[in-house]
Amino acid sequence: MEAKATLRYIRISPRKVGILCDQIRGKSVKDATAILALIPKAASEPLSKLVNSAAANAENNHGMDPEKLYVAETYAAPGPIIKRFMPRAKGRAYGIKKRTSHVTVVVKER
């Protein structure tokens, strides 16, 4: 039995979110939220909310015990890229890619 939560179109690159995903994978839900509370990265707050959402889904929708839950899977897939241009010297324009992510957290019961 598993429960999952998905956060789509977050305006942080998947590479940056993936670093935090690697930190919490395999940890209990309590440990994962504690780790994310102490890491000073932009993605830590939305990822913490996502872990809590997956835990709430497990408890309310599937009747799992919240004390036995752990983060079984977590991954960040690339979303659509927002393309912008930055004006440069001599009339040139450089492209800027504003990357987005789709983050998924799956919790299971031990």
Buried (B, 14 or more C-beta within 10 A) or exposed (E): EBBBBEBEEBEBBBEBBBEBBEBBBEBBBBEBBEBBEEBEBEBBEBBBBBBBBBBBBBBEEEEBEBEEBBBBBBBBEEBEEEEEEEEEEEEEEEEEEEBBBBBBBBBBBE
